[in-house]
Amino acid sequence: MMRRILYFAGCLALTACVVNSGQKEDLGITYENIEKHVKELSSDVYKGRAPLTESEELSVNYIKAQMEEMGLEPANNGSFIQEVPLMQVTSKISPTLDFETPKGDLKFNKLTEYVTFSRKVKDEMKVEDSEVIFAGFGITASEYGRDDFDGIDVKGKTIIVFVNDPGYGTQDEYFKGHSMTYYGRWTYKFEEAARRGAKACLIVHETGPAGYPWAVVRNNGESTEFYLQDKDGYRNRCALEGWLTKDAASRLFESCGLTFEKAKAMAIAKDFKPFALRSKVSGWIKSEFKNDISKNVCGLIKGTERPDEVVVYTAHWDHLGVGRVIDGDSIYNGATDNASAVSWLLEIARAFKQGEQPKRSALFLAVTAEESGLLGSSYYAENPIFPMNKTVACINTDVILFLGQFKDVTLTGYGQTELDEWVAKAAKVQDRYVAADPNPENGMYFRSDQFPFVKLGVPAIFAKGYIDARAYGKEKTLELVNNYWKQTYHKPSDEYVAERDNLEGLVEDARLMYLVGYDLATSTMWPNWNEDSEFRAIRDQSMQKTE
C-alpha cells in the first residue's frame, strides 16, 4: 500500500513538474532541426541505411557528429560507438517439405506453402522422418495454468503450433483476450521449442493472428538474414524454424484425421494436451555464414546526483538499403522508418543538454539492425553500459508518420506499466489524450527496440501520435494510417517530401517525450510493471539485487 501511495504522490509532483517544463517555449526542439535530420538521413546519399554497407558508416558518422556537436559525452568507455558482432546467413531450403501421414504423402512447396530458416551454425541440416507433435500454441505459462508440452517429450521431434495466444478471436479473456502477450509472438515459440529440445518448430500462419500476410513470411525465405554472433554457434536452437500456410496446415491436419477448425478448438481449450499427429516430416536447409561488425551509437548526459541510474532513449538508425525496384526506384529511404525517430532522439538529447542537468543519467542510443530482429538493442541489453537493475525506463519510438500534430498519444503496450500515468500527465500539457494501440493483437510492443529491455524487466514506453491527427480527424487519420502500411511501409516510397509532409507531430512527440524522460531523470521513483504484466516478476527479481 505504501508503494502505491508514494506512486500517486509522485504523479501529483509530476503534474507540477511537467506543467513547469511545458512553459519553456519550444524546449530547444525545433522544426528546423528535426527536418534537417530527416532530410539528411532519408536522402538517396544514404542508400537506405543498410547495416554492413558503406551507408552504415555514413549513418553512424552523422549521428555521432551530431552527438559530439551538442556536447554529449561518449557513453561506452570513452567512445560513442558500441560494436555489435553480427552473423550473416544465406540459406537454401529443400524444394519441398515432405510429410508421411496416415492418408498418404504430402509435399509442400517452398516459399508458397512453407518457409524455414535457421541460425544454427552448420552448413547443412536435415530432419529425416522426424515425428510430428501437435503442441497447441507452443506455450508454457504457469501464471495462466498453461503447458502445451505437458506429458510429452518433444526432444529431437518436430512440433506444429499456432501463432498468437489461445485468447485471440474468442470472447474469453483467457490470457489477455484479443491483446497479444509475448507468448503469442513467433520469437517466443521458437525459443520455447529450443528449450524443449525440439528438432524443428513450424508455426501455422494466419494473417489476422500473425498481424501480416504470408508475403511477409515468404520474403524471409531463402534470403540473407542477420543474427547476433553466438559463441556456441546457436547449437541449442532448432535445426529448422519456420512456417506453414494455413492451407498447408489444413491439409496436414486432415490427413491426420482432424479438421483445421477442430485442431484450433482443441488448442484454444484451457485443458489442451499435446499429442502425436501420427506423421513424419523430412526436409533440409543449406547455409553459408559470414561474420562482421555493425555499430550502435551512444551518447550520455551524466546525472548530477545519481549518475549510476539511467533513463534510456532508443531509436534504430537502420533501414532496408537498396532492394527490388518498385515504380522505378530501388532505394528504400526509410524516412518514417526510422529517420523520424533518430531525429526525435537527437533533438530530445539537445533539449536535455540545453536545460538543467538531470539528477539521473540520460543515455541516447541509436541502434543497428532493428529490421533484422532488434539485434542492436538486443546486443546492448545483454551487454549494457548501465545494468538493467539501474535502468529506470526505456523510452522508444518507431515509424512516426508525417501527418502534422495529433490529438492522441497512442501507447503501444498500454496497461503494462505504471509509466502510462507519466505519459498521460505530460500529454495534458499539450492538450492531448492517451489512447491504447488500436491493434493490440499484432503484438507491436514486442516488435520494436524497447522489447529487449522489456524481456529483462525494464519498464518501457513506446508512444507516438498515431490515430487522431488534428488536421484530419480520427476516421480519416486511420484511413491514412492503413494506406501507409499498405503503400509506403518498407517500400522505396517512404521518402520525405517537404512540400507534402508535415513534421509538426514529430516535433510535438519529441517535446512530449523529453518532458516524460526529464521527469523520470529528476525523480527518485522507480516505475514498475502493473501486477498482471508477464514482466513484473522479472523486474521484481532484478531489483532485489540492488537492495
C-alpha positions in Angstrom: 0.0 0.0 0.0 2.8 2.4 0.9 4.3 1.9 -2.5 1.1 2.8 -4.2 0.7 5.9 -2.0 4.2 7.0 -3.0 3.4 6.4 -6.6 0.3 8.6 -6.7 2.1 11.2 -4.7 4.8 11.1 -7.3 2.2 11.6 -10.0 1.0 14.7 -8.3 4.5 16.0 -8.2 5.0 15.0 -11.8 2.0 17.1 -12.8 3.5 20.2 -11.3 6.9 19.4 -12.8 5.5 18.8 -16.3 3.5 21.9 -16.3 6.5 24.0 -15.3 8.6 22.2 -18.0 5.9 22.7 -20.6 6.2 26.5 -20.1 9.7 26.5 -21.6 8.7 27.7 -25.1 10.0 25.0 -27.5 12.4 23.2 -25.1 15.1 23.7 -27.7 13.3 21.2 -30.0 12.6 23.0 -33.3 11.1 22.1 -36.6 14.2 23.2 -38.4 16.5 20.8 -36.6 14.0 17.9 -36.8 13.6 18.4 -40.6 17.4 18.7 -41.1 17.9 15.2 -39.7 15.0 13.6 -41.5 16.1 15.1 -44.9 19.7 14.1 -44.4 19.2 10.5 -43.2 16.5 9.7 -45.7 18.3 11.2 -48.7 19.4 9.0 -51.6 23.0 9.6 -50.5 22.4 7.1 -47.6 21.0 4.5 -49.9 18.5 3.2 -47.3 21.0 2.9 -44.4 21.5 -0.9 -44.6 23.9 -2.3 -41.9 27.3 -3.6 -43.0 27.4 -1.4 -46.1 29.1 1.9 -46.9 25.8 3.5 -45.9 26.3 2.3 -42.3 29.5 4.4 -42.0 27.6 7.5 -43.3 24.7 7.0 -40.9 26.8 6.2 -37.9 29.2 9.2 -38.6 26.3 11.6 -39.0 24.7 10.6 -35.7 28.0 10.6 -33.8 28.9 14.0 -35.2 25.5 15.4 -34.0 26.0 14.0 -30.5 29.5 15.5 -30.4 28.3 18.9 -31.6 25.6 19.2 -29.0 28.1 18.2 -26.2 27.0 14.7 -25.2 29.7 12.5 -23.6 30.8 9.3 -25.3 28.9 6.7 -23.4 30.9 3.5 -24.0 34.3 3.8 -22.2 35.2 7.0 -23.9 33.6 6.1 -27.3 30.3 7.0 -29.0 30.4 3.5 -30.6 29.3 0.1 -29.3 30.4 -2.6 -31.7 27.7 -5.2 -32.5 29.0 -8.5 -33.8 26.7 -9.8 -36.5 26.5 -13.1 -38.4 25.2 -13.0 -41.9 23.4 -16.2 -43.0 22.4 -17.0 -46.6 20.3 -20.2 -47.0 18.7 -22.5 -49.5 15.9 -24.8 -48.4 14.6 -28.1 -49.8 12.2 -27.7 -52.8 9.5 -29.5 -50.8 8.8 -30.2 -47.1 7.6 -33.8 -47.1 5.1 -35.3 -44.7 4.3 -39.0 -44.4 0.7 -39.2 -43.0 -1.9 -41.9 -42.3 -3.7 -40.9 -45.5 -0.7 -40.7 -47.8 2.3 -38.4 -48.5 2.1 -34.6 -48.7 4.7 -32.4 -50.3 4.6 -28.7 -49.5 6.4 -26.4 -51.9 9.0 -23.9 -50.6 8.0 -20.3 -50.3 4.4 -20.8 -51.5 3.5 -23.3 -48.8 6.3 -23.4 -46.3 9.3 -21.4 -45.3 12.2 -22.5 -43.0 15.4 -20.8 -41.8 18.0 -21.4 -39.1 20.6 -19.6 -37.2 22.4 -22.8 -36.2 26.0 -22.6 -37.5 26.1 -25.8 -39.6 26.5 -25.9 -43.4 23.7 -28.4 -43.8 20.9 -29.6 -41.5 18.3 -32.2 -42.1 15.2 -33.5 -40.5 14.6 -37.1 -41.7 11.4 -38.9 -40.8 11.0 -36.7 -37.7 8.0 -37.5 -35.6 5.4 -34.6 -35.7 3.8 -33.4 -32.4 0.9 -31.0 -32.3 1.7 -28.6 -29.4 -1.2 -26.2 -29.5 0.2 -22.7 -29.2 3.7 -23.9 -28.0 3.3 -22.0 -24.7 4.5 -22.7 -21.2 3.0 -20.1 -18.8 2.4 -21.0 -15.2 0.6 -17.8 -14.5 -2.1 -18.8 -16.9 -2.1 -22.5 -15.9 -0.8 -23.4 -19.4 1.7 -26.0 -20.5 1.4 -27.1 -24.1 4.1 -29.7 -23.6 2.6 -31.3 -20.6 3.2 -35.1 -20.5 5.1 -35.4 -23.8 8.8 -35.4 -24.7 9.4 -33.4 -27.9 13.2 -33.7 -27.9 14.5 -34.4 -31.4 11.0 -34.1 -32.8 9.1 -31.6 -34.9 6.3 -29.5 -33.3 3.4 -27.8 -35.1 2.0 -24.7 -33.2 -0.5 -21.9 -33.9 0.6 -18.2 -33.9 -0.6 -15.7 -31.3 -2.4 -16.7 -28.0 -5.3 -19.0 -27.2 -7.4 -16.0 -26.3 -7.2 -14.4 -29.8 -10.5 -14.3 -31.7 -12.6 -15.6 -28.7 -15.0 -13.9 -26.4 -12.9 -15.3 -23.5 -10.5 -13.1 -21.5 -8.1 -16.1 -21.4 -4.6 -14.8 -21.4 -5.3 -11.2 -22.4 -8.1 -11.9 -24.8 -7.5 -10.1 -28.2 -4.3 -8.4 -27.0 -1.2 -10.4 -27.8 1.1 -11.4 -24.9 4.8 -12.2 -25.6 3.7 -15.9 -25.5 1.9 -15.2 -28.8 5.0 -14.0 -30.7 6.7 -16.3 -33.1 10.1 -15.5 -31.5 8.8 -16.9 -28.2 7.5 -20.1 -29.8 10.9 -20.8 -31.4 12.7 -20.0 -28.1 10.4 -22.4 -26.2 10.8 -25.1 -28.8 14.5 -24.9 -28.4 14.3 -25.0 -24.6 12.3 -28.2 -25.0 14.9 -29.7 -27.3 12.7 -29.9 -30.5 14.5 -30.6 -33.8 12.1 -28.3 -35.7 9.3 -25.9 -35.0 6.7 -25.0 -37.6 4.2 -22.2 -36.9 0.8 -22.2 -38.7 0.4 -18.8 -40.4 -2.9 -16.9 -40.3 -2.9 -13.3 -41.4 -5.1 -12.0 -38.6 -3.3 -13.6 -35.6 0.1 -13.0 -37.1 -0.5 -9.4 -38.0 0.9 -9.6 -41.5 0.2 -11.6 -44.7 2.1 -14.6 -46.0 4.1 -12.4 -48.3 6.0 -11.1 -45.3 6.9 -14.6 -44.3 7.8 -15.6 -47.8 10.2 -12.6 -48.2 12.3 -14.2 -45.3 12.6 -17.5 -47.2 15.9 -18.2 -49.0 17.1 -14.7 -48.1 20.2 -13.3 -46.3 19.4 -12.9 -42.6 21.4 -11.3 -39.8 21.7 -12.7 -36.3 24.0 -11.8 -33.4 27.1 -13.9 -33.3 26.9 -16.6 -30.7 30.0 -18.2 -29.1 28.3 -21.7 -29.3 27.0 -21.2 -32.8 23.4 -21.5 -31.6 23.8 -25.2 -31.0 20.8 -25.3 -28.7 18.4 -23.8 -31.3 16.2 -25.9 -33.5 17.7 -27.1 -36.7 14.7 -25.8 -38.6 12.4 -22.9 -37.6 9.6 -21.9 -40.0 6.1 -21.5 -41.1 3.3 -23.4 -42.9 0.5 -21.7 -44.7 -3.0 -22.1 -43.3 -3.9 -24.2 -46.4 -0.9 -26.5 -46.0 -1.6 -26.9 -42.2 -5.3 -27.7 -43.0 -4.2 -30.5 -45.4 -1.8 -31.9 -42.9 -4.4 -31.9 -40.1 -7.0 -33.6 -42.4 -4.5 -36.2 -43.4 -4.1 -37.0 -39.7 -7.8 -37.2 -39.0 -8.5 -33.6 -37.9 -10.1 -30.6 -39.5 -8.3 -27.3 -39.1 -11.2 -25.9 -37.1 -11.1 -28.9 -34.7 -7.4 -28.6 -34.2 -7.7 -24.9 -33.5 -10.6 -25.5 -31.0 -8.5 -28.2 -29.2 -5.6 -25.8 -28.9 -7.7 -22.9 -27.6 -9.2 -25.1 -24.8 -7.7 -24.5 -21.4 -7.2 -28.2 -20.8 -5.3 -28.7 -24.1 -2.9 -31.7 -24.1 -0.2 -32.2 -26.8 -0.3 -35.3 -28.9 1.5 -37.0 -31.8 -0.1 -36.4 -35.2 0.9 -39.9 -36.5 3.0 -38.2 -39.1 6.7 -37.8 -40.0 8.4 -35.0 -41.8 11.6 -34.6 -43.9 13.4 -31.5 -45.2 16.8 -29.8 -45.3 18.5 -26.4 -45.2 21.9 -25.4 -46.5 23.6 -22.2 -45.3 26.6 -20.0 -45.7 27.9 -17.8 -42.9 29.9 -14.6 -42.7 30.7 -12.6 -39.6 31.0 -8.8 -39.4 30.7 -5.8 -37.1 27.9 -3.3 -37.0 27.6 -0.3 -34.7 25.3 1.2 -32.1 25.8 4.9 -31.4 25.6 6.0 -27.8 25.8 9.5 -26.2 25.4 10.3 -22.5 24.4 13.1 -20.1 25.6 12.2 -16.6 23.3 12.7 -13.7 24.3 15.2 -11.1 23.2 13.2 -8.0 22.6 9.6 -9.1 24.8 9.1 -12.2 24.6 5.3 -11.9 20.8 5.4 -12.5 19.7 6.0 -16.1 16.8 6.7 -18.4 17.5 5.3 -21.9 16.1 6.7 -25.1 16.3 4.3 -28.1 15.7 4.6 -31.9 17.1 2.4 -34.7 19.1 4.1 -37.4 19.0 1.2 -40.0 16.6 0.5 -42.8 16.5 -1.9 -45.8 19.1 -0.4 -48.1 18.8 -1.0 -51.9 16.3 -3.6 -53.0 13.7 -4.7 -55.5 12.7 -1.9 -58.0 9.2 -0.5 -57.4 7.9 2.2 -59.7 11.4 2.8 -61.0 13.0 3.3 -57.5 15.2 0.8 -55.6 16.4 2.9 -52.7 14.4 2.1 -49.5 15.0 5.5 -47.9 13.2 4.9 -44.6 12.1 8.5 -43.9 9.3 7.5 -41.4 11.1 4.2 -40.6 13.2 5.4 -39.0 14.9 8.7 -39.8 11.9 10.2 -38.0 12.8 8.6 -34.7 16.5 9.3 -35.0 15.7 13.0 -35.3 13.4 12.6 -32.3 16.2 11.0 -30.3 18.8 13.7 -31.3 16.6 16.6 -30.5 15.5 15.2 -27.2 19.2 14.9 -26.4 19.7 18.5 -27.4 16.9 19.6 -25.0 18.5 17.7 -22.2 21.8 19.3 -22.9 20.4 22.8 -23.1 18.3 22.5 -19.9 19.1 22.0 -16.3 21.2 18.8 -15.8 19.1 15.8 -14.6 19.9 14.1 -11.3 19.9 10.7 -13.1 21.8 10.0 -16.2 20.2 10.0 -19.7 21.5 7.7 -22.4 20.7 8.2 -26.1 21.1 5.0 -28.0 20.8 4.8 -31.8 20.8 1.1 -32.6 21.6 -1.0 -35.6 19.8 -3.9 -37.2 16.3 -3.4 -35.9 14.9 -4.5 -39.2 16.8 -7.8 -38.8 15.2 -8.7 -35.5 16.1 -6.0 -32.9 19.7 -7.0 -33.0 21.4 -3.8 -31.9 19.1 -3.2 -29.0 19.3 -6.9 -28.0 23.1 -6.7 -28.0 23.0 -3.6 -25.8 20.5 -5.2 -23.4 22.8 -8.2 -23.0 26.0 -6.0 -22.8 24.7 -2.8 -21.2 26.6 0.3 -20.3 24.2 0.6 -17.3 22.9 -2.6 -15.7 19.2 -3.4 -16.2 18.5 -3.0 -12.5 19.9 0.5 -12.7 17.9 1.4 -15.8 14.8 3.3 -14.7 13.0 3.1 -18.0 13.4 2.7 -21.8 11.7 5.3 -24.0 11.5 4.2 -27.6 9.7 5.2 -30.8 9.5 4.0 -34.3 7.7 4.9 -37.6 6.4 8.4 -36.8 4.0 9.5 -39.6 4.2 13.0 -41.2 0.6 14.0 -40.7 1.1 17.1 -38.5 0.1 17.3 -34.9 -2.1 14.7 -33.2 -4.7 14.9 -30.5 -3.7 11.4 -29.3 -0.7 9.8 -27.8 -1.0 6.2 -28.7 0.7 3.9 -26.1 1.6 0.5 -27.6 1.6 -1.8 -24.6 -1.0 0.3 -22.8 -1.8 -1.1 -19.4 1.5 -2.9 -19.0 3.3 -0.4 -16.8 2.9 2.5 -14.4 4.7 4.7 -17.0 1.3 5.1 -18.7 0.5 7.7 -15.9 3.7 9.6 -16.6 2.8 9.9 -20.3 -0.8 10.8 -19.5 0.3 13.7 -17.2 2.7 15.1 -19.8 0.1 14.7 -22.6 -2.3 17.0 -20.8 0.2 19.8 -21.2 -0.1 19.5 -25.0 -3.9 19.1 -24.8 -3.6 15.5 -25.9 -5.2 12.3 -24.7 -3.7 8.9 -24.2 -5.0 6.1 -26.4 -4.4 2.3 -26.4 -3.0 0.6 -29.5 -5.9 0.1 -31.9 -4.4 -3.3 -33.0 -3.1 -5.0 -29.8 -3.5 -8.4 -31.4 -0.5 -7.5 -33.6 1.9 -7.5 -30.6 3.7 -4.3 -31.7 5.0 -3.9 -28.1 7.2 -6.9 -28.8 8.4 -5.7 -32.2 10.5 -2.6 -31.6 13.7 -1.7 -29.8 12.2 -1.3 -26.3 11.5 -5.1 -26.2 15.0 -6.4 -25.4 14.8 -4.1 -22.3 11.3 -5.4 -21.6 12.4 -9.0 -21.7 14.9 -8.2 -19.0 12.3 -6.5 -16.8 12.9 -2.8 -17.6 9.6 -0.8 -17.9 9.3 0.8 -21.3 7.3 3.4 -23.3 6.5 3.0 -27.0 4.4 6.0 -27.8 3.5 8.5 -30.5 0.7 10.4 -32.2 -1.0 7.9 -34.4 -4.8 7.6 -34.6 -6.2 11.2 -34.4 -4.4 13.8 -36.4 -5.8 17.3 -35.8 -5.9 18.2 -39.5 -7.9 15.1 -40.4 -10.0 13.7 -37.6 -9.9 10.1 -36.3 -11.7 8.4 -39.2 -9.6 10.0 -42.0 -6.4 9.5 -39.9 -7.0 5.8 -39.6 -7.6 5.6 -43.3 -4.3 7.4 -43.9 -2.5 5.1 -41.5 -3.9 2.0 -43.2 -2.8 3.4 -46.5 0.7 3.9 -45.1 1.1 0.3 -44.1 -0.1 -0.9 -47.5 1.6 1.6 -49.8 4.6 3.1 -48.1 5.9 0.9 -45.2 9.1 -0.9 -46.3 8.9 0.5 -49.8 11.0 3.0 -51.7 8.1 5.5 -51.4 9.0 6.0 -47.7 10.6 9.3 -48.6 10.5 12.8 -47.1 8.9 15.5 -49.4 8.9 18.9 -47.8 6.0 20.2 -49.9 3.8 17.3 -48.9 4.9 16.2 -45.4 4.2 17.9 -42.1 6.6 17.2 -39.2 4.8 19.2 -36.5 3.6 15.9 -34.9 7.2 14.6 -34.8 8.3 17.9 -33.2 5.5 17.6 -30.6 6.2 14.0 -29.8 9.9 14.9 -29.2 8.9 17.6 -26.8 6.4 15.3 -25.0 8.9 12.5 -24.5 11.6 15.0 -23.4 9.2 16.0 -20.6 8.5 12.4 -19.6 12.1 11.4 -19.6 13.3 14.5 -17.9 10.8 14.0 -15.1 11.9 10.4 -14.7 15.5 11.6 -14.7 14.9 14.1 -11.9 12.7 11.7 -9.8 13.7 9.2 -7.1 10.9 6.9 -8.2 11.2 3.5 -9.9 8.0 2.9 -12.0 7.2 -0.8 -12.2 5.1 -3.1 -14.3 1.4 -3.5 -13.4 0.5 -6.5 -11.3 -0.9 -8.5 -14.3 2.1 -8.0 -16.6 4.1 -11.0 -17.6 7.2 -9.0 -17.0 6.5 -7.9 -13.4 8.2 -10.8 -11.8 11.4 -10.3 -13.8 11.7 -6.7 -12.7 11.0 -7.5 -9.1 13.7 -10.2 -9.0 16.1 -7.9 -10.8 15.6 -5.1 -8.3 16.1 -7.3 -5.3 19.8 -7.5 -6.4 20.1 -3.8 -5.6 18.6 -4.0 -2.1 
